[in-house]
Amino acid sequence: MQKIYIEQLEAYSLIGVYDWERENKQRLLFDIEIEADLSIAAQSDNVEDTLNYAQIASAVIHAAEQSKFKLIESLANYLIDSILEQFPSISVVKLKLSKPDILANAKNVAVEFCKGQVG
């Protein structure tokens, strides 16, 4: 199994439990690790034989921007389920969702979820 990484993907979302968090979209960062069989693409050098990581990134950004979740845990879980559903050739997805601007005395707050079936 091979991996594709999408790192520090940025999106803005209405996320949070406090009233002030529900007024303006907040910056979120996503680190996504995808396990899939990329061996055919490695041999063929044909884009049609691999995962389109631009489509994956676009799907994550779109879902985050449309989200009304209160918890980053809920959004992360939803995103992983969506990725696995939309891209069935993916075996495993690990997603770290960071909310970097939420605590004044911390650089970042994040959750990490992993789902799928190891081939």
C-alpha positions in Angstrom: 0.0 0.0 0.0 1.3 3.5 -0.9 0.3 6.8 0.6 -0.7 10.3 -0.6 -0.3 13.2 1.7 -2.2 16.5 1.5 -0.7 18.8 4.2 -1.8 22.1 5.7 -4.9 22.3 3.4 -6.7 25.5 4.5 -10.5 26.1 4.7 -12.8 28.4 6.6 -15.8 27.1 8.5 -18.4 28.1 11.0 -17.3 25.8 13.8 -17.4 26.1 17.6 -19.8 26.0 20.5 -19.7 29.6 21.7 -21.9 32.3 20.2 -18.9 34.3 19.0 -17.6 31.3 17.1 -20.9 31.0 15.3 -20.7 34.6 13.9 -17.6 34.3 11.6 -15.9 31.5 9.8 -12.7 30.3 11.4 -9.5 29.1 9.7 -9.0 25.3 9.8 -6.0 23.3 8.6 -6.2 19.7 7.4 -3.4 17.1 7.1 -4.7 14.1 5.2 -2.9 10.8 4.8 -4.4 8.4 2.3 -3.5 4.8 1.8 -4.3 3.3 -1.6 -2.8 1.0 -4.2 -0.8 3.4 -6.4 1.2 0.7 -8.1 -0.6 0.8 -11.4 -0.1 4.6 -11.6 3.6 4.2 -10.7 4.1 1.8 -13.6 1.8 3.5 -16.2 2.7 7.1 -15.4 -0.9 7.8 -16.4 -3.0 10.3 -14.3 -6.1 8.2 -15.0 -4.6 5.4 -12.9 -4.2 7.4 -9.7 -6.3 9.3 -7.2 -7.0 12.8 -8.1 -5.8 14.6 -4.9 -7.1 17.9 -6.2 -10.6 16.5 -6.2 -10.0 15.1 -2.7 -8.8 18.5 -1.5 -11.7 20.3 -3.1 -14.2 17.9 -1.5 -12.7 18.6 1.9 -12.7 22.4 1.5 -16.3 22.4 0.2 -17.6 20.2 3.0 -15.7 22.3 5.6 -17.0 25.6 4.2 -20.6 24.3 4.2 -20.4 22.8 7.6 -22.5 23.8 10.6 -20.9 21.4 13.1 -20.0 22.7 16.5 -17.2 20.3 17.3 -14.1 19.7 15.2 -14.4 16.0 16.2 -17.8 15.8 14.4 -16.4 17.6 11.3 -13.3 15.3 11.2 -15.5 12.2 11.4 -17.9 13.5 8.7 -15.0 14.3 6.4 -13.3 10.9 6.7 -16.6 9.2 6.0 -17.2 11.4 3.0 -13.7 10.8 1.6 -14.1 7.0 1.9 -17.6 7.1 0.3 -16.6 9.4 -2.6 -13.3 7.7 -3.4 -13.8 3.9 -2.9 -10.3 3.0 -4.0 -8.9 4.5 -0.8 -8.2 1.9 1.8 -7.4 4.1 4.8 -7.7 7.8 5.6 -6.0 9.6 8.5 -7.2 13.2 8.9 -5.8 15.7 11.4 -8.0 18.8 11.7 -6.4 21.8 13.3 -8.0 24.9 14.7 -4.9 27.1 15.0 -6.4 30.4 16.1 -8.6 29.3 18.9 -6.4 29.5 22.1 -4.3 32.7 22.7 -1.7 30.8 24.6 -1.4 27.7 22.3 -0.2 27.4 18.7 -2.8 24.9 17.8 -5.6 22.6 18.9 -6.3 19.5 16.8 -8.0 16.2 16.5 -6.9 13.2 14.5 -9.2 10.5 13.2 -8.3 7.4 11.1 -10.7 5.0 9.4 -10.7 2.4 6.7 -9.5 -1.2 6.0 -5.9 -2.0 5.6 -5.6 -4.0 2.4 
